[in-house]
Amino acid sequence: MVFTKIDADKEKGFIQLKGTAQNYTALAKQIVALRSNKNIKSLEIKGINFSTNGLEFEITAGADPKIFVKGSNF
C-alpha cells in the first residue's frame, strides 16, 4: 500500500487519501485499520480502478479534530 496523496482539514474534520494497493486484500486491511480507529467517524471508499501499478483508490474519512493534534492518543 502506497499513499500518493494525503489531504486533511482540521476545521472540517476530514482526511482524503489517494493511493495504490497490490490487491483488494491489502486495501481491505487498510479499511479495517481505519474503521477500528475511534477517531475516524466516517469512511467512504470510491474510485477503485485497476492500473499498471495495482489497485488505485480514494478514501475520504470524517475525523475527530483531535486526531490532528500532536501528542494526542488516537
Wavefront OBJ file of the C-alpha trace (Angstrom):
o trace
v 0.000 0.000 0.000
v 1.314 3.407 -1.022
v -0.446 6.690 -0.360
v 0.271 9.014 -3.260
v -1.722 11.983 -1.955
v -2.880 12.958 1.527
v -5.112 15.962 2.185
v -6.506 16.920 5.567
v -8.575 19.737 7.009
v -8.698 20.047 10.798
v -11.548 22.569 10.853
v -13.787 20.480 8.582
v -12.592 17.231 10.168
v -11.752 15.270 7.063
v -8.868 13.300 5.629
v -8.582 12.315 1.963
v -6.186 9.573 0.937
v -5.331 8.523 -2.601
v -3.023 5.659 -3.352
v -2.342 2.231 -4.751
v -2.533 -1.245 -3.273
v -1.286 -4.562 -4.604
v -4.734 -6.138 -4.362
v -8.152 -5.992 -2.725
v -6.892 -7.789 0.390
v -4.297 -5.090 1.093
v -6.913 -2.372 0.606
v -9.404 -4.220 2.829
v -6.825 -4.459 5.637
v -6.268 -0.697 5.473
v -10.022 -0.066 5.597
v -10.361 -2.319 8.655
v -7.499 -0.473 10.374
v -9.110 2.899 9.707
v -12.551 1.740 10.837
v -11.112 0.406 14.092
v -9.687 3.842 14.958
v -12.084 5.511 17.409
v -11.265 8.960 15.977
v -12.428 8.050 12.474
v -16.128 8.934 12.385
v -16.995 8.018 8.790
v -15.316 6.330 5.856
v -16.071 6.479 2.156
v -14.208 4.443 -0.447
v -14.511 5.456 -4.069
v -12.657 5.416 -7.331
v -11.314 1.862 -7.166
v -9.632 1.163 -10.500
v -7.063 -1.251 -11.868
v -3.839 0.247 -13.197
v -0.390 -0.970 -14.143
v 0.696 -0.160 -10.566
v -2.056 -2.220 -8.953
v -5.341 -1.098 -7.485
v -5.855 2.684 -7.349
v -8.250 4.008 -4.714
v -9.510 7.077 -2.912
v -10.620 7.124 0.721
v -12.368 10.038 2.412
v -12.686 9.890 6.193
v -14.503 12.079 8.661
v -12.270 12.507 11.688
v -12.372 13.865 15.211
v -10.292 17.090 15.173
v -8.046 15.804 17.974
v -6.517 13.342 15.502
v -4.643 16.341 14.067
v -3.087 17.396 17.395
v 0.492 16.304 18.012
v 0.788 14.062 21.011
v -2.888 13.109 21.179
v -3.664 9.439 21.672
v -5.512 8.467 18.574
l 1 2 3 4 5 6 7 8 9 10 11 12 13 14 15 16 17 18 19 20 21 22 23 24 25 26 27 28 29 30 31 32 33 34 35 36 37 38 39 40 41 42 43 44 45 46 47 48 49 50 51 52 53 54 55 56 57 58 59 60 61 62 63 64 65 66 67 68 69 70 71 72 73 74
